[in-house]
Amino acid sequence: MTNLTIEIDSIIDLTDEQFFQLCQINKEIRFERNAKGDLIIVPLMGGETGMIN
């Protein structure tokens, strides 16, 4: 499983509330943030991987 990390702090100062709203609007996508504030998009289980896990 490969995560996609996007560095957004240099262009957007995403607050906790904005991050929460982003997650609520896009429930089919799993978002995380690391200590640096980078936005991490985590692939959902499904397809062949879902059968293994």
C-alpha positions as CSV (number, residue, x, y, z in Angstrom):
1,M,0.0,0.0,0.0
2,T,1.4,3.4,-1.0
3,N,0.4,6.6,0.6
4,L,0.4,9.9,-1.3
5,T,1.8,12.8,0.7
6,I,1.1,16.4,-0.3
7,E,3.0,19.3,1.3
8,I,0.3,22.0,1.6
9,D,1.6,24.2,4.5
10,S,3.6,26.3,2.0
11,I,0.4,27.3,0.2
12,I,-2.5,26.7,2.6
13,D,-2.6,27.0,6.4
14,L,-5.2,24.2,6.9
15,T,-6.8,24.5,10.4
16,D,-8.1,21.5,12.3
17,E,-11.7,22.5,11.5
18,Q,-10.9,22.8,7.8
19,F,-9.2,19.4,7.9
20,F,-12.3,18.0,9.6
21,Q,-14.6,19.5,7.0
22,L,-12.4,18.1,4.2
23,C,-12.7,14.6,5.7
24,Q,-16.5,15.0,6.1
25,I,-17.0,16.1,2.5
26,N,-14.8,13.3,1.1
27,K,-15.7,10.3,3.2
28,E,-14.7,7.9,0.5
29,I,-11.1,9.1,0.9
30,R,-9.0,8.6,4.0
31,F,-6.9,11.6,4.9
32,E,-4.2,12.0,7.6
33,R,-1.8,14.7,8.6
34,N,1.7,14.3,9.9
35,A,3.5,16.4,12.5
36,K,4.8,18.8,9.7
37,G,1.2,19.4,8.6
38,D,1.5,17.5,5.3
39,L,-1.7,16.0,4.0
40,I,-1.5,12.2,3.5
41,I,-4.0,10.4,1.3
42,V,-4.2,6.8,2.4
43,P,-5.7,4.3,-0.1
44,L,-8.8,2.4,1.1
45,M,-8.7,-1.3,1.2
46,G,-10.5,-3.0,-1.6
47,G,-10.0,-5.1,-4.7
48,E,-7.2,-7.7,-4.3
49,T,-5.8,-6.1,-1.2
50,G,-9.1,-6.2,0.7
51,M,-9.3,-10.0,0.1
52,I,-5.9,-10.5,1.6
53,N,-6.4,-8.4,4.7
